[in-house]
Amino acid sequence: MGEVRFEKGSKEFCFFREFWNLVQRYYIPEDTEEYWQSLDDNANELAEKYDDKFFDALLIAFVKAMSDKLYEGKRNGKQTD
């Protein structure tokens, strides 16, 4: 298996550090305009900063996962945390 360790300061290292912070900040979706606008703004900022299709796919997948999580919580009458 081709394991890799990203060098500190590399594009990948920096992206994943910032992506992890984004995940932690938005992991519990809220049904508010403020939450979704902030998530969208921050995800777009990372996408523009790193300009990489793989990173874009991760960001899109995370935003979709939070949307699905919120929808499922509403559908089941449960909180999303």
C-alpha positions, 0 to 999 in steps of 0.5 A, spaced: 500 500 500 502 506 498 502 510 504 504 517 504 506 522 510 505 529 507 511 534 509 509 539 514 508 546 510 506 542 504 499 544 500 496 537 502 498 538 509 496 545 510 489 543 506 488 537 511 489 541 517 484 547 515 479 542 512 479 538 519 478 545 523 472 546 518 469 539 520 470 540 527 467 547 526 461 545 522 460 538 524 453 539 528 449 542 522 444 547 524 438 549 521 439 557 520 441 561 514 447 563 518 450 556 519 449 555 512 452 561 509 458 561 514 459 553 512 459 555 504 463 561 505 469 557 509 468 552 504 469 556 498 475 560 501 478 553 502 477 551 495 479 558 492 485 558 496 488 551 494 485 550 487 485 542 487 479 538 484 481 532 489 480 538 495 474 540 492 471 534 492 472 533 499 469 540 501 463 538 497 462 531 500 462 534 507 457 540 505 453 534 502 454 530 508 452 536 513 445 537 509 444 530 509 445 529 516 440 535 518 435 532 513 435 525 517 435 529 523 429 533 521 425 527 518 426 522 524 425 528 529 431 527 532 437 532 534 443 532 529 448 531 534 
